[in-house]
């Protein structure tokens, strides 16, 4: 991926927290347990300075270099510390709230944890989040159609609260974050800046999930265990 010209971008310095299993989006929350010493220092510094932490996904093959500087994806999501608790042993439990997609321009600093100058990324074809707008109503309506057909004891049977979202992009991200997708699919979604393309990606995903739920319900009525197929 080609790095942007730093002279033409507004840069922000943030801490990087590379993990092999975490991708999150603006407007969503991510709970984390911080136990490594370098990331305890990162957390303490972020709390003291009110700085963002940038979550980035480690690339495959990171294991041998995990305690060094393994390869990471250049696009991640920066989050602000919404909650934190420090335990007696120095470990932290924190909650990040996603603020912005970013692209790494260069890594900087000499702290035990990684830091980078990043370009904050703005969505293309975004619009204000208007509950009366067609796209908003269609997406939330489709999501509710899916959850309404889930069994009462299904953990996914929840209401989608998007009233605090400021843009359609945030609504789309929040709906997408609800679904447990393969990491590379989540990373691909994160890297897509066109809000309308993300909208259609999520819409198609809900359609697929809805068909699966309906088919499972049909099998159940016929006494067929769909898990055996």
N, C-alpha and C positions, 0 to 999 in steps of 0.2 A: 504494500500500500504506500503510495507516494505521500510524503509529509508535505503539509502546506507551507507556504512561505511565511515565516514568523513575522516578517515586517508588515504583512497585510492582515494579520489577525490580532484579536484581543486575547491575550494569554492570561492564564490563571495558574498559580502554583498550588498543587494539591499533593497529599500523600497518596501512594498507590498501595492497594491491598489486593495482591493477586491470589486468587483461589481457583482450585480445579473444578468446583461444582456450583459456583454462584454467578448468576447473571440476573440483574434486576433493572427496573426501569424508573424513569421519573414519575413521581406521584404515587409510588408504591413504598412499602416498608420492608426492611430486611433485618431480622434479629441475628446477632452474631455473638459467639462466645470467644473472647480474646484471651489466649493463654501463652503464646510465644512471647518472649521478652521483647523482641524488636517491635512487635505489634502492640504490646502494652505501652511502650514508649510512644508509638504513633498515636495511640488513643489518648494518652495523657496530654500530648502536645496539641492534638486536635481540640480537646476540651478546653485547654488553657487559652488557645488562640482563636477558638471558634471557627476552625478551618474545616473544609470538606475533606472527605475520604473518598478516593476514587476506586471503585470496584472494577477489576479487570479479570478476564478469564485467562487462565494459563493455557498455553497451547499444548497439544499432545507431546509426550516425551519429556515433560518437566521434571520427572521424579529425581533424576540424578543431580539436577541443578537446583532443587527446591530451595535449599538454604543459601543459594547464591542469587543469581539474576537470570532465571530461566526465561525463555521466550514467552511473551504475552500478546494478546490481541491489542491492537492499537486503539480500538474504540471501546469505551466503557461507560459506566454511569456513576456520576459523583453524587454522594449523599451527605446530608447534614446530620449531625448527632441529635437525635430527637430525645433519646433516653439513654442513661448509662448508670451502671452500678458497679462499684469496685469492691471486690471481695477481700477478705483478710489476707489471702495469699497473693494479692496483687493482680489477679485475673479480673477481667471485665465481662459484663454482659451489656451489650449495647444494642440500640435500634437505630438504624439509618433510615432516613426518608430521602428517596431519590429526588434530585434537583435538576440534573441536566445530563444529557449525553455529552461525551467529550471525545476528542481525538488527541492522542499523545503527540506532541511536537518533538520534545526531547526530554530525557531524564536528567535531573539536576540534583545537587545537594550531596552531602556526605554523611547523612544519618544512617543508622543501622537498617532502617526501612527505606523503601524506594520512594522517590518523589519525582514529579515531572511537571514541566510546563505543558499545559493542555489548552486546546482550543475548544471552547464550549460550542456545541452544535445546535442549530435552530432547525425546527421542522419545516419542511416544504409543504405548501398547500394546507397549512393549518388554519384553524378558525376558532373563534370563541366557543366555549362549551355552552350551548343553548339547548336546554331540555326540550324545547318546542321545535327544534330543527329536525329535519327529516333524518339525516344521518345519525344523529344522537338517538332519536326515538327508535330507529330501526335496529341499531346495535343493542341497546339496552333491552328492547323488546325481545330480540332474538335470544339474548342471554337468559332472560326470564323464562322464555319458552323451554329452554334447555333445563334449567334448574327445577322448573315446576314438574317435570316428568321424572325427576330422580326420586328414589325411595325416601321416605321420611327420615330414615336413619343414615342416609348418605352424608358424609362430611362436606360434600360440595354443595349441598342444598342451602345456599345462603343468598341473602339479598346483595345486590351490587350497589354500593354507596358511591356515587360519582358526583354528588352535588357540590363538593368542594373543588372539583376539577375546573381549572380556568380555561382550558383549551380542549378541542376535540382530540388532539394528540394525547393528552393526559387520560382522557376517557378510554381511548383505544388501548393505551398501554396498561391501564388498570384491569381492563377486561382480559387482555392477553396474559397478564401475570397470574391470573386465577388458574390457568391451565398448566398442568405439568407436562412440559414438552422436552424433547431431547435438548441437551445443552447447545449443540451446534445450531439447532433451529431457533433457540432463544437468542443466541448471539447474532444470527442472521437478522432476526426481527429488530434487535437493538441497533444494528448497523443501517437499517433502512430509514432514511430521513424523510421520505415522502409519506406524509400522514395518510393520504388516501390509499396508497399501496398497503400500508400497515392495516388500515381499516378492512380492506378486502381480504388480507391474509387472515385476520381474526374472524371475519364473517364466515369464510370457508371452513375454518377450524370448528366453529360452533356448529355449522351444518353437519360436519362429519360426526362430531360428538353426539348431536341430536339423533342422527340416524342409528348410531350404535345403541343409544339408550332405547330407542323405539324398537329396534330389532331384538334387544335383550328382553324387553317387556313382552313382545310377541312370543318369543321362545318360552318364556316363563309361563304364559297362559296355556301353552301347548304341552307343558311338562317337560320341556327340553332344557338341559343345562348347557347354556351357550359356552360356558368355560371349557367344556370338553371338546369344542370344535376348533 
